[in-house]
Amino acid sequence: MITNDSRAAGRVSYPWLGPAALTASSLLFGYGVLRLLDGLDGYRDKSGWAWLTGHTLFLLGILLFGVLLVGLRGLLLAASPRHRLLTGVATVAGLVGAAAFVWVILGDIFPGFADAVPPPDPVLAGGPALFELGLLTLLVRAVAVRLLPAWGPVLVLVGFVAIAVDLDLLPLGAALVFAGLLPMRRSVG
């Protein structure tokens, strides 16, 4: 039988996936540091360099997390196609959440965009949750097929919780996400 399925040619390789994951969490860390610096005087200048640069780093990080979601989907389907529905739903949830983040970030960078297309409350409330739930589901699936150690998704979850508790914990949360994704530098190449 001839097939165009990439699994027919052997193990799928995504050598860019580990660097994308680590770069995404590093950009999130940079955003967190700039956010802290911007607020040292008790005021966040929404037209200042720290705000704009930080949010640009955040935007690039979220876009790379989107790349991570798509790449994980490919790896997981190649390694274990039985869970195609779960993998697909988690990927879509993560990407919808990432798109919600992008919408909000663009509004933070470009006030005119926020005025023209303000995000509805469900986007503000549900977007981050969908992103985190989708990514965590894929990471747990990666543990199940031995692409990640079990502690990886745990650290990512703790990082997300730290960020949700207090945005001033963004650097700590991002460092935990980085640590949780660090094994990807070797396991997915």
C-alpha positions in Angstrom: 0.0 0.0 0.0 1.4 3.4 -0.9 0.6 6.2 1.4 1.5 9.9 1.8 1.4 9.6 5.5 4.7 10.8 7.0 4.8 7.8 9.4 5.4 5.5 6.5 8.9 7.0 6.1 9.8 6.4 9.7 10.0 8.6 12.8 8.9 12.2 12.2 11.5 14.8 13.2 10.9 18.4 14.2 14.4 19.7 15.0 13.0 23.2 15.3 10.4 22.3 17.9 12.7 22.4 21.0 14.3 25.7 20.1 10.8 27.2 19.4 9.5 26.0 22.8 12.5 27.4 24.6 12.5 30.7 22.7 8.8 31.1 23.3 9.2 30.8 27.1 12.3 33.0 27.0 10.3 35.7 25.2 7.6 35.4 27.9 10.4 35.8 30.5 11.6 39.0 28.8 8.1 40.3 28.8 7.8 39.6 32.5 11.0 41.4 33.3 10.1 44.5 31.2 6.7 44.5 32.8 8.3 44.6 36.2 10.7 47.4 35.2 7.9 49.4 33.7 6.0 49.3 37.0 8.8 50.1 39.3 7.5 53.7 39.7 4.0 52.5 40.3 2.9 53.5 36.9 2.8 51.5 33.6 3.4 53.8 30.6 1.3 52.3 27.8 3.2 54.3 25.2 6.7 53.8 26.7 9.5 51.6 25.4 9.2 49.0 28.1 5.4 48.5 27.6 5.7 48.3 23.8 8.9 46.2 23.7 7.5 43.8 26.4 4.2 43.3 24.6 6.1 42.7 21.3 8.1 40.0 23.1 4.9 38.6 24.5 3.3 38.6 21.0 6.3 36.8 19.5 6.3 34.3 22.3 2.6 33.5 21.9 3.1 33.1 18.1 5.9 30.6 18.9 3.8 28.8 21.4 1.3 28.4 18.5 4.1 26.9 16.4 4.8 24.5 19.4 1.2 23.5 19.5 1.1 22.6 15.8 4.5 20.8 16.0 3.4 18.8 19.0 0.3 17.7 17.2 2.4 16.4 14.3 4.7 14.5 16.7 1.9 13.0 18.7 -0.1 11.9 15.7 3.0 10.2 14.3 3.9 8.5 17.7 0.4 7.5 18.7 -2.4 8.1 16.1 -5.0 6.4 18.4 -5.7 9.6 20.2 -6.3 11.7 17.1 -9.5 13.3 18.4 -8.0 14.3 21.8 -4.8 15.6 20.1 -6.9 17.6 17.5 -9.2 19.1 20.1 -6.3 20.1 22.4 -4.5 21.7 19.4 -7.6 23.6 18.3 -8.2 24.8 21.9 -4.6 25.9 22.3 -4.6 27.7 19.0 -7.9 29.5 19.7 -6.5 30.5 23.1 -3.3 31.7 21.4 -5.4 33.7 18.9 -7.3 35.3 21.8 -3.9 36.3 23.4 -2.8 37.8 20.1 -6.1 39.8 19.9 -5.6 41.2 23.4 -1.8 41.9 22.9 -2.5 43.7 19.6 -5.0 45.9 21.5 -2.4 46.6 24.1 0.2 47.6 21.5 -2.2 49.5 19.2 -4.9 51.3 21.2 -6.7 52.1 17.9 -7.1 48.4 17.3 -8.5 47.9 20.8 -11.0 50.7 20.2 -12.0 49.4 16.8 -12.2 45.7 17.7 -12.5 45.4 21.5 -12.2 41.8 22.7 -15.5 40.5 24.2 -15.4 39.2 27.8 -15.3 35.5 26.8 -12.1 36.1 24.9 -10.5 37.8 27.9 -11.6 35.1 30.3 -11.6 32.0 28.2 -8.6 32.6 25.8 -5.8 32.1 28.3 -7.6 29.0 29.8 -8.0 27.4 26.4 -4.4 28.1 25.5 -3.1 26.6 28.7 -5.4 23.6 28.7 -4.6 22.8 25.1 -0.9 23.1 25.6 -0.9 21.1 28.9 -3.0 18.4 27.3 -0.5 18.0 24.5 2.4 18.0 26.9 0.8 15.3 29.0 0.2 13.3 25.8 3.9 13.8 25.1 4.7 12.2 28.4 2.5 9.3 27.5 4.5 8.6 24.3 7.8 9.2 26.1 8.7 12.5 24.4 8.9 14.3 27.8 9.5 13.3 31.4 6.5 13.5 33.7 7.8 16.5 35.6 7.8 18.7 32.4 4.0 19.4 32.2 3.9 19.8 36.0 6.5 22.6 35.9 4.6 24.2 33.0 1.4 24.0 35.0 3.0 25.5 38.1 4.4 28.3 35.9 0.9 29.0 34.5 -0.6 29.1 38.0 2.1 31.5 39.2 1.3 33.9 36.3 -2.5 33.6 37.0 -2.0 34.3 40.7 0.0 37.6 40.1 1.2 39.0 36.8 4.3 40.3 38.7 5.3 36.6 39.0 5.6 36.4 35.2 9.4 36.0 35.2 9.2 33.2 37.7 6.3 31.6 35.8 8.1 31.9 32.5 11.2 30.3 34.1 9.2 27.4 35.3 7.6 27.0 31.8 11.1 27.1 30.3 12.3 24.4 32.8 9.3 22.2 32.0 9.9 22.5 28.2 13.7 22.2 28.5 13.7 18.4 27.8 12.2 19.1 24.4 15.6 20.4 23.2 16.7 16.8 22.9 13.6 14.6 22.8 11.9 15.9 19.6 14.8 16.5 17.3 
